[in-house]
């Protein structure tokens, strides 16, 4: 009997240990399973966040490119508040070219849809040497603004040696202004 009692006690202990081991194994398996599931959720959330960050960076780059392009486009349009500075610059350039310059400006409304858009028709009449007159005309044709040259004229007004000849001319162009 004593043997049976020892065997029964050992069997009970083995069963209890087995139950404990199986319980610990089940608990660990459950924890591993939930950790893997939450890791998968976290990884997919991380991928979503990374994709959003990439799209956000792309959008920021696109916005920056658009802003640069708008800046470039703005440089082709003369601002009305810079008109006086522009006219003084042109007069200074004409003076440096030894040209007498007379300026006429006519404001032309572009359309009712573009309330701020205006076109200015500017006419420069000048007197000076042939080279100076041609240089001034070339400058007007190559202004870094959106311009349309309407007319150009250059004629000799005083005869003399080629370099001493006096020429008069004019250039009429339209320039967009905001």
C-alpha positions as CSV (number, residue, x, y, z in Angstrom):
1,X,0.0,0.0,0.0
2,X,2.7,2.3,0.7
3,X,4.0,1.7,-2.8
4,X,0.6,2.4,-4.2
5,X,0.4,5.6,-2.2
6,X,3.9,6.7,-3.4
7,X,3.0,5.9,-7.0
8,X,-0.3,7.7,-6.7
9,X,1.5,10.8,-5.2
10,X,4.1,10.7,-7.9
11,X,1.4,10.4,-10.5
12,X,-0.5,13.3,-9.0
13,X,2.6,15.4,-9.0
14,X,3.4,14.5,-12.6
15,X,-0.1,15.3,-13.6
16,X,0.0,18.7,-11.8
17,X,3.4,19.4,-13.3
18,X,2.1,18.4,-16.8
19,X,-1.0,20.7,-16.3
20,X,1.3,23.5,-15.1
21,X,3.6,23.0,-18.1
22,X,0.7,22.8,-20.6
23,X,-0.8,25.9,-19.0
24,X,2.5,27.8,-19.2
25,X,2.9,26.6,-22.8
26,X,-0.7,27.6,-23.7
27,X,-0.2,31.0,-22.0
28,X,3.1,31.6,-23.9
29,X,1.6,30.4,-27.2
30,X,-1.3,32.9,-26.6
31,X,1.1,35.7,-25.8
32,X,3.2,35.0,-28.9
33,X,0.1,34.8,-31.1
34,X,-1.2,38.2,-29.8
35,X,2.3,39.8,-30.0
36,X,2.6,38.6,-33.6
37,X,-0.9,39.9,-34.5
38,X,-0.2,43.3,-32.8
39,X,3.2,43.4,-34.6
40,X,1.5,42.8,-37.9
41,X,-0.9,45.6,-37.1
42,X,1.9,47.9,-36.1
43,X,3.9,47.0,-39.2
44,X,0.9,47.7,-41.5
45,X,0.3,51.0,-39.6
46,X,4.0,51.9,-40.0
47,X,3.8,51.2,-43.8
48,X,0.7,53.4,-44.0
49,X,2.5,56.2,-42.1
50,X,5.6,55.8,-44.3
51,X,3.5,56.0,-47.4
52,X,1.7,59.1,-46.1
53,X,5.1,60.6,-45.4
54,X,6.3,59.9,-48.9
55,X,3.2,61.3,-50.4
56,X,3.5,64.3,-48.1
57,X,7.1,64.9,-49.2
58,X,6.1,64.5,-52.8
59,X,3.3,67.0,-52.4
60,X,5.6,69.4,-50.6
61,X,8.1,69.1,-53.5
62,X,5.3,69.7,-56.0
63,X,4.2,72.8,-54.1
64,X,7.8,74.0,-54.0
65,X,8.2,73.5,-57.7
66,X,4.9,75.2,-58.4
67,X,6.0,78.2,-56.2
68,X,9.2,78.4,-58.1
69,X,7.3,78.3,-61.4
70,X,4.9,81.0,-60.2
71,X,7.9,83.0,-59.2
72,X,9.4,82.6,-62.6
73,X,6.0,83.5,-64.2
74,X,5.8,86.6,-62.0
75,X,9.2,87.7,-63.2
76,X,7.7,87.8,-66.8
77,X,4.9,90.2,-65.7
78,X,5.6,93.7,-64.7
79,X,3.9,94.8,-61.4
80,X,2.2,98.2,-61.7
81,X,3.8,99.3,-58.4
82,X,7.2,98.7,-60.1
83,X,6.3,100.7,-63.3
84,X,8.0,103.9,-62.2
85,X,11.2,102.0,-61.4
86,X,11.0,100.2,-64.7
87,X,10.5,103.5,-66.6
88,X,13.4,105.2,-64.7
89,X,15.6,102.2,-65.5
90,X,14.8,102.4,-69.2
91,X,15.5,106.2,-69.1
92,X,18.8,105.5,-67.4
93,X,19.8,103.0,-70.0
94,X,18.8,105.4,-72.8
95,X,20.9,108.1,-71.1
96,X,23.9,105.7,-70.9
97,X,23.5,105.0,-74.6
98,X,23.6,108.8,-75.2
99,X,20.0,108.9,-76.5
100,X,17.4,111.6,-76.0
101,X,14.3,109.7,-74.9
102,X,10.6,110.7,-74.9
103,X,8.2,108.3,-73.3
104,X,4.4,107.8,-73.9
105,X,2.3,105.3,-71.9
106,X,-1.2,104.1,-72.7
107,X,-3.0,101.8,-70.4
108,X,-5.1,99.0,-72.1
109,X,-7.5,96.9,-70.1
110,X,-7.1,93.3,-71.0
111,X,-10.4,91.7,-70.0
112,X,-13.1,91.9,-67.4
113,X,-12.4,88.3,-66.3
114,X,-8.8,89.2,-65.3
115,X,-9.6,92.2,-63.1
116,X,-6.0,92.8,-62.2
117,X,-4.5,92.2,-65.6
118,X,-3.5,95.3,-67.6
119,X,-1.5,95.8,-70.7
120,X,0.6,99.0,-71.0
121,X,1.5,100.3,-74.4
122,X,4.8,102.1,-74.1
123,X,6.2,104.2,-76.9
124,X,9.8,105.4,-76.8
125,X,10.9,108.0,-79.3
126,X,14.6,108.6,-79.2
127,X,17.4,110.5,-81.0
128,X,21.0,109.5,-81.0
129,X,23.6,107.5,-83.0
130,X,22.6,104.5,-85.1
131,X,24.5,102.1,-82.8
132,X,22.9,103.5,-79.7
133,X,19.4,103.4,-81.3
134,X,19.9,99.8,-82.4
135,X,21.2,98.8,-79.0
136,X,18.1,100.3,-77.3
137,X,15.7,98.6,-79.7
138,X,17.5,95.3,-79.1
139,X,17.1,95.9,-75.4
140,X,13.4,96.5,-75.7
141,X,13.0,93.4,-77.8
142,X,14.8,91.3,-75.2
143,X,13.2,92.6,-72.0
144,X,12.7,89.8,-69.5
145,X,9.0,90.5,-69.4
146,X,6.0,89.4,-71.5
147,X,6.2,92.0,-74.3
148,X,4.9,92.4,-77.8
149,X,6.7,94.8,-80.1
150,X,4.1,96.6,-82.2
151,X,6.4,98.9,-84.2
152,X,10.0,99.9,-84.7
153,X,11.4,102.7,-86.7
154,X,14.8,104.2,-87.2
155,X,15.7,106.9,-89.7
156,X,18.6,109.2,-90.3
157,X,17.8,112.8,-89.5
158,X,21.2,114.5,-89.8
159,X,23.8,113.6,-92.3
160,X,27.5,113.7,-91.6
161,X,30.1,111.1,-91.0
162,X,28.7,107.7,-90.3
163,X,29.5,107.7,-86.6
164,X,28.5,111.4,-86.2
165,X,25.1,111.0,-88.0
166,X,22.1,111.7,-86.0
167,X,19.3,109.1,-86.1
168,X,15.8,109.3,-84.7
169,X,13.6,106.3,-84.1
170,X,10.9,104.9,-82.0
171,X,9.7,101.6,-80.6
172,X,6.2,100.8,-79.5
173,X,5.5,97.7,-77.4
174,X,2.9,96.3,-75.1
175,X,3.9,94.9,-71.7
176,X,1.7,92.9,-69.3
177,X,1.3,94.4,-65.9
178,X,-0.5,93.3,-62.7
